Amino acid sequence: MAKPNYSFEKRKKEMERTKKKDEKKQRKLERGGDDVETTESADEPETVAEP
């Protein structure tokens, strides 16, 4: 029996996820979204360096 290629499956799943995210972003832009910039920055947590 052949060994499954998990790296291919992972890459394929990641590409599908990226494509779906891009489509959603495009729909928001078409809708007139100023919200696109705020949602992208909300995904990344802000780090504040304390002295």
JOSUL-V185003 format. One record per helix or strand of 2 or more residues. SS is the DSSP state (~ for helix, > for strand). FROM is the first residue (numbers start at 1). TO is the last residue. Records with the same first field share a line. If there is no record, write none. Layout:
SS=FROM-TO ; FROM-TO
//
This chain:
~=6-31 ; 35-43
//
